[in-house]
């Protein structure tokens, strides 16, 4: 499963144009933090990014496309940090990565502008990352690919299903943690790690 290549109408050909697009995404993130998705508009993005409204429409057809580009940037950041974690640390089993991966998600939620509102796009559209799959499925697929590559485990339908279920369960419990505390209620975060690790460890034993 591949994420949509880009929501851009056209790719920026010059460095200055690429920097302008990144400013638009940064502006989108700031507005999401302040007023949520309902408060987002292309006009506000242009004003915050200090670009002409025509510059926004040059690259994006509407606010949904800007949010989509930001969600894809979030996913890439998450994937890069998970990749770095797997390269730097040694885990006995791939299920043992659960706590560290959840910690990465929590840190993004706490520190990356716009992430606590948009995350991977559900606030805008459950199919924001890919028309053919829901956002959690795209995240699960990215994690599955990393696990298969790093740990050399068999890429079976059963393994893919286990990762997909783990992502769905983690998503629900993490939402609960952040509803109770803007930084994530520690006790609930701890239970999320225990729940998902226990499920995946059990999957390994059954396999």
N, C-alpha and C positions, 0 to 999 in steps of 0.2 A: 504494500500500500504506500503510495507516495502522496505527500502533501501537495496541494496546488502549487505550481511553480512560482507564481507571483500574482498578487491582486493589482499590480501596477498596470496602468494603460500602456505605458512604455517604460523601459528601463532607462535610468539616467546615464547618459553617455559620458558626461564629464564629472570630475571630482566635485566641482562646485554644485552641480545638480544633485549628486548623491548626498552631499552634506545637507542640502536644502530638504531633501526627502527625509533624512534622519531628524532634522529639526521639526518637521511636521509630525513625525511619530512621537518625538519627545513632547510636543505640544499636546498631542492627543492623550498621552499618558497623564500629563498634568491635569487636563480638564476632566478626565475620568476620575481621578482622585478627588477633585473638588466637587463635581456635580453628577458623576455617574454617566452611564451611556445615554440616558435621556437628555442630559445637558450638553451632549456633544453635537457639534455641527461643523460643517466645512468652513463656515464664516469664522467661527471661534478658533478653529485650528489655524486658519490663515493669520488672524490677528495675533495669536499667541506666538506663532512661529515667525512673525514679522515678514511675511511674504504676501504677494498679491493673491487674491482669491483665484485668479487665473492660473497661478502656479500650482495650486492644489489640484484643480481640475485637469491640469496638464498631465498629472500622474495618477490621480484617483477619480473615479466617477462619482463617488459619494462617501459619506462618513463610514459606512459599513466597510468599504474597501480599505480605508485608513486603519480602522480597528482590526481588520483581517491582517494587514501588514504588521501591525503591532503584535498581534497574537502569534504570528509566525516568528517574529523576532524573539518573543518570550520563549517559544518552543525551542528555537535554536540555542538561546542562552541556557536553558534548562539542560538540553542535550549535551552542550559543550561542557557544562559543569559536571554532569554525570560521567561523561567520557573521561574527564580529568580525574575524577574520583577513582574510577575503575583502573586507570593507568597508574595511579600513585599508591593505591592501597591494595593489600592482599586479603582476599576473602576466601574462606574455606569452601563455601557453597554460594551459588548466586543468590539464594534466598537471604543470605547474610548481609546483602547490600541494602535491604529495606530501610533500616534506620537511617543510614547515611543519605539515601535518596530522599527520604521524607525531610531530613534536615535541610537539604538543598532547596526543596520546594518551600519550606517554611522561611528560609532566609530570603528567597526571592520575594515572597509575599510581604515580608517586613521591610525590604530595602529597595526594591525596584519600583520606580514610579509607574502607576497604572496597573501593576500586576494584581494587587489585592481586589481590584474591581473586574478587570478583564480576564486575568489568568490566561487560559488558552482559548478564550473566545465565547464561552457559553452565555455571557451576559448579552452578547449581540446576536448569536445564532449558534445552535448546537452543531451545525455543520460548517462552522466558519473556516476551519482549517482545510477541509476537503468536502467537496459536494457529495461524495459517495460514501462518507463515513462520518460518524459523530466524533466530536473533538477528543473524547476520552479514548476512543478506538485508535486515533492517530497517535496520541501519547503512548498508549500501550504498545503500538507497533514499533515506535521509536525505541522504547525501552527493550522490547524483545530483540530487536536487531543488535543492540549494544550487548545484551547478555549473551546471545548466540556467538557474537564475534569475540568477546573477551573470554568467556568461560568454555567455549567449544561445545556447548550442550546441543543435543539434537533439536533441530527446529521442527518440532512436531505440532500437529493441530492441538494436542492436549496441552503442550507447553504454552502455545499461543493463547488458548482459552484460559489457562491459569493466570497468565499475566494480565489479560483483559479483565478478569474477575477481580484481581488484586487492585488494579487501577480504579475500577468502579467503586469498590469498597473503600479504598483509601480516600477517594474524592468525597464520598459521603461523610466519612468521619472527620476529615480535615475541615470540611465546611462547618460541621458542628463545632469544632474547636475554635474557629475564627468567628463564629456567631457569638460565642460566649466571651471571647477576649480578642481585641484587635490584633494582638501579637500571637494568638493561638494559646488556648488554655493548656498549660503544661501537662496536666493529668490526662487530658483527652489525646494530646499528641503522643504521649507515652503509650496509651492504650491502642492508638492507631498502629504504632510500630509493632506492638505485641500481637495484635490481631492479624496483620498482614504477614508478618514473619511466620507466625504459627501456621497460617493457611499454606504458604508456599513451602515451608519445611515439610509439612504433611504431604504435599504434592510430590516432593522429591522422594520421600520414603515409599509412597505408593508406587512411584515409577520404578 
